[in-house]
Amino acid sequence: MRREWISYQLRLRGLCYRALARQEGVTHQAISAAALGGGSRHLQETIATTLGLTPKQIWPELYDDKTGQRLGRTRDPKRSTLHRRCNKQSNAAA
């Protein structure tokens, strides 16, 4: 729902994800991921600035209610470690 709202707001300003991606030198998929609340903080800031808002106004769940500070990563830190371990095993087998 939020991604569609952001897309709509960009269209009102004569932009789209691809146009914003070209301005930032990234893929439209990176802009789309940022619109969903993931991806790069920099791209979230770019989207918010383009819409005349702050990232906290668009993605309040990413910020602490009391301090207003952005919350840390919520991704399991073991995720990438496990992935690297699997790659090492598959490379050794090859």
Accessible surface in RSA format (square Angstrom, percent):
REM  Atomic radii and reference values for relative SASA: ProtOr
REM  Chains: A
REM  Algorithm: Lee & Richards
REM  Probe-radius: 1.40
REM  Slices: 20
REM RES _ NUM      All-atoms   Total-Side   Main-Chain    Non-polar    All polar
REM                ABS   REL    ABS   REL    ABS   REL    ABS   REL    ABS   REL
RES MET A   1   198.66 102.9 159.70 105.7  38.95  92.7 133.31 113.3  65.34  86.6
RES ARG A   2    82.92  34.8  74.26  37.9   8.65  20.6  28.08  38.4  54.84  33.2
RES ARG A   3    80.05  33.6  79.60  40.6   0.45   1.1  13.12  17.9  66.93  40.6
RES GLU A   4    99.80  57.3  95.70  72.4   4.10   9.8  62.12 120.2  37.68  30.8
RES TRP A   5   105.67  42.4 100.11  48.5   5.56  13.1  86.48  46.1  19.19  31.1
RES ILE A   6     0.00   0.0   0.00   0.0   0.00   0.0   0.00   0.0   0.00   0.0
RES SER A   7    25.90  21.9  24.79  33.1   1.11   2.6   6.84  14.6  19.06  26.7
RES TYR A   8   106.54  49.7 106.54  60.6   0.00   0.0  69.78  52.4  36.76  45.3
RES GLN A   9    28.82  16.1  28.82  21.1   0.00   0.0   0.49   1.0  28.33  21.5
RES LEU A  10     0.12   0.1   0.12   0.1   0.00   0.0   0.12   0.1   0.00   0.0
RES ARG A  11   140.92  59.2 123.89  63.2  17.03  40.6  59.89  81.8  81.04  49.1
RES LEU A  12   109.39  60.9  74.33  53.2  35.06  88.1  78.27  55.0  31.12  83.7
RES ARG A  13   107.35  45.1  75.85  38.7  31.49  75.0  40.34  55.1  67.01  40.6
RES GLY A  14    68.59  84.6   0.00   N/A  68.59  84.6  37.92 104.0  30.67  68.7
RES LEU A  15    38.26  21.3  32.15  23.0   6.11  15.4  34.99  24.6   3.27   8.8
RES CYS A  16    56.90  43.0  54.47  60.8   2.42   5.7  31.52  79.8  25.38  27.4
RES TYR A  17    22.91  10.7  19.37  11.0   3.54   9.2  19.37  14.6   3.54   4.4
RES ARG A  18   133.60  56.1 131.84  67.2   1.77   4.2  40.74  55.7  92.86  56.3
RES ALA A  19    18.28  16.8  16.55  25.5   1.73   3.9  17.12  24.1   1.16   3.1
RES LEU A  20     0.88   0.5   0.88   0.6   0.00   0.0   0.88   0.6   0.00   0.0
RES ALA A  21     4.00   3.7   4.00   6.2   0.00   0.0   4.00   5.6   0.00   0.0
RES ARG A  22   171.87  72.2 146.51  74.7  25.36  60.4  78.94 107.9  92.93  56.3
RES GLN A  23   120.41  67.3  81.29  59.4  39.13  93.2  42.34  90.1  78.08  59.2
RES GLU A  24    59.27  34.0  34.31  26.0  24.96  59.4   4.75   9.2  54.52  44.5
RES GLY A  25    68.68  84.7   0.00   N/A  68.68  84.7  36.42  99.9  32.26  72.3
RES VAL A  26    55.99  36.8  35.08  31.8  20.91  50.4  44.89  39.0  11.09  30.1
RES THR A  27    81.97  58.3  74.81  75.8   7.16  17.1  73.47  98.7   8.50  12.8
RES HIS A  28    54.32  29.7  51.43  35.7   2.89   7.4  29.83  30.7  24.49  28.5
RES GLN A  29   109.24  61.1 103.91  75.9   5.33  12.7  55.61 118.4  53.62  40.7
RES ALA A  30    31.71  29.2  22.76  35.1   8.95  20.3  30.89  43.5   0.82   2.2
RES ILE A  31     0.00   0.0   0.00   0.0   0.00   0.0   0.00   0.0   0.00   0.0
RES SER A  32    18.97  16.0  18.97  25.3   0.00   0.0  10.21  21.7   8.76  12.3
RES ALA A  33    40.41  37.2  35.93  55.5   4.48  10.2  39.42  55.5   1.00   2.6
RES ALA A  34     0.00   0.0   0.00   0.0   0.00   0.0   0.00   0.0   0.00   0.0
RES ALA A  35     0.00   0.0   0.00   0.0   0.00   0.0   0.00   0.0   0.00   0.0
RES LEU A  36   120.09  66.9  93.56  66.9  26.52  66.7  95.48  67.1  24.60  66.2
RES GLY A  37    13.35  16.5   0.00   N/A  13.35  16.5   4.92  13.5   8.43  18.9
RES GLY A  38    35.86  44.2   0.00   N/A  35.86  44.2  34.14  93.7   1.72   3.8
RES GLY A  39    59.36  73.2   0.00   N/A  59.36  73.2  26.89  73.8  32.48  72.7
RES SER A  40    47.73  40.3  33.84  45.2  13.89  32.0  33.31  70.9  14.43  20.2
RES ARG A  41   121.50  51.0 116.62  59.4   4.88  11.6  42.75  58.4  78.76  47.7
RES HIS A  42   106.84  58.4 102.40  71.2   4.44  11.3  77.36  79.7  29.48  34.3
RES LEU A  43     6.95   3.9   6.95   5.0   0.00   0.0   6.95   4.9   0.00   0.0
RES GLN A  44     0.45   0.2   0.45   0.3   0.00   0.0   0.45   0.9   0.00   0.0
RES GLU A  45    91.77  52.7  91.40  69.1   0.37   0.9  23.45  45.3  68.33  55.8
RES THR A  46    19.75  14.0  13.86  14.1   5.89  14.0  13.82  18.6   5.93   9.0
RES ILE A  47     0.00   0.0   0.00   0.0   0.00   0.0   0.00   0.0   0.00   0.0
RES ALA A  48     0.08   0.1   0.08   0.1   0.00   0.0   0.08   0.1   0.00   0.0
RES THR A  49   105.47  75.0  90.76  92.0  14.70  35.0  70.10  94.2  35.36  53.5
RES THR A  50    40.39  28.7  19.10  19.4  21.29  50.7  18.03  24.2  22.36  33.8
RES LEU A  51     8.55   4.8   0.76   0.5   7.80  19.6   1.22   0.9   7.33  19.7
RES GLY A  52    65.45  80.7   0.00   N/A  65.45  80.7  36.62 100.5  28.83  64.6
RES LEU A  53    59.30  33.0  46.90  33.6  12.41  31.2  49.91  35.1   9.39  25.3
RES THR A  54    70.74  50.3  69.82  70.8   0.93   2.2  67.26  90.3   3.48   5.3
RES PRO A  55    26.28  19.2  26.28  24.0   0.00   0.0  26.28  21.7   0.00   0.0
RES LYS A  56    85.97  41.9  84.06  51.6   1.91   4.6  54.68  49.2  31.29  33.3
RES GLN A  57   114.18  63.8  82.71  60.4  31.48  74.9  35.53  75.6  78.65  59.7
RES ILE A  58    10.02   5.7   1.45   1.1   8.57  20.7   6.00   4.3   4.03  10.9
RES TRP A  59     0.20   0.1   0.20   0.1   0.00   0.0   0.20   0.1   0.00   0.0
RES PRO A  60    70.11  51.1  65.92  60.1   4.19  15.2  66.26  54.7   3.85  23.9
RES GLU A  61    94.70  54.4  69.97  52.9  24.73  58.9  68.43 132.4  26.27  21.4
RES LEU A  62    39.85  22.2  39.22  28.1   0.64   1.6  39.78  27.9   0.07   0.2
RES TYR A  63    31.83  14.9  25.49  14.5   6.34  16.5  15.36  11.5  16.46  20.3
RES ASP A  64    46.32  32.4  43.18  43.0   3.14   7.4   7.99  18.8  38.33  38.2
RES ASP A  65   137.30  96.2 107.91 107.4  29.39  69.5  35.23  82.9 102.07 101.8
RES LYS A  66   196.92  96.1 157.80  96.8  39.12  93.1 108.33  97.5  88.59  94.4
RES THR A  67    91.71  65.2  62.45  63.3  29.26  69.7  67.55  90.7  24.16  36.5
RES GLY A  68    25.00  30.8   0.00   N/A  25.00  30.8  10.72  29.4  14.28  32.0
RES GLN A  69   124.33  69.5 122.08  89.2   2.25   5.4  38.75  82.5  85.58  64.9
RES ARG A  70    63.00  26.5  39.00  19.9  23.99  57.1  17.35  23.7  45.65  27.7
RES LEU A  71    78.93  44.0  71.88  51.4   7.05  17.7  74.19  52.1   4.74  12.8
RES GLY A  72    54.65  67.4   0.00   N/A  54.65  67.4  34.55  94.8  20.10  45.0
RES ARG A  73   195.91  82.3 158.15  80.6  37.77  89.9  69.28  94.7 126.64  76.7
RES THR A  74   131.29  93.4  96.11  97.4  35.19  83.9  69.07  92.8  62.23  94.1
RES ARG A  75   120.31  50.5 101.12  51.5  19.19  45.7  40.94  56.0  79.37  48.1
RES ASP A  76    82.54  57.8  71.43  71.1  11.11  26.3  35.14  82.7  47.40  47.3
RES PRO A  77   112.50  82.0  92.62  84.4  19.88  72.2 105.05  86.7   7.45  46.3
RES LYS A  78   151.33  73.8 149.97  92.0   1.36   3.2  94.62  85.2  56.70  60.4
RES ARG A  79   142.36  59.8 132.12  67.3  10.24  24.4  46.54  63.6  95.81  58.1
RES SER A  80    43.35  36.6  39.74  53.0   3.61   8.3  26.46  56.4  16.89  23.7
RES THR A  81    66.13  47.0  65.24  66.1   0.89   2.1  46.65  62.7  19.48  29.5
RES LEU A  82    96.86  53.9  96.72  69.2   0.14   0.3  96.72  67.9   0.14   0.4
RES HIS A  83   113.25  61.9 109.04  75.8   4.21  10.8  73.86  76.1  39.40  45.8
RES ARG A  84   143.31  60.2 142.24  72.5   1.07   2.5  53.80  73.5  89.51  54.2
RES ARG A  85   129.97  54.6 127.85  65.2   2.12   5.0  51.31  70.1  78.66  47.7
RES CYS A  86    64.94  49.1  60.07  67.0   4.87  11.4  22.63  57.3  42.30  45.6
RES ASN A  87    65.26  45.0  65.15  63.0   0.11   0.3  14.90  35.9  50.35  48.7
RES LYS A  88   146.27  71.4 139.61  85.7   6.66  15.9  85.94  77.4  60.32  64.3
RES GLN A  89   118.32  66.2 108.61  79.4   9.70  23.1  43.93  93.5  74.39  56.4
RES SER A  90    66.37  56.1  52.75  70.4  13.62  31.4  49.50 105.4  16.87  23.6
RES ASN A  91   110.99  76.5  94.58  91.4  16.41  39.5  26.19  63.0  84.79  82.0
RES ALA A  92    89.66  82.4  50.13  77.4  39.53  89.9  62.96  88.7  26.70  70.7
RES ALA A  93    93.49  86.0  50.70  78.2  42.79  97.3  62.80  88.4  30.70  81.3
RES ALA A  94   120.35 110.7  50.99  78.7  69.36 157.8  81.94 115.4  38.40 101.7
END  Absolute sums over single chains surface
CHAIN  1 A     6912.1       5549.0       1363.1       3782.3       3129.8
END  Absolute sums over all chains
TOTAL          6912.1       5549.0       1363.1       3782.3       3129.8
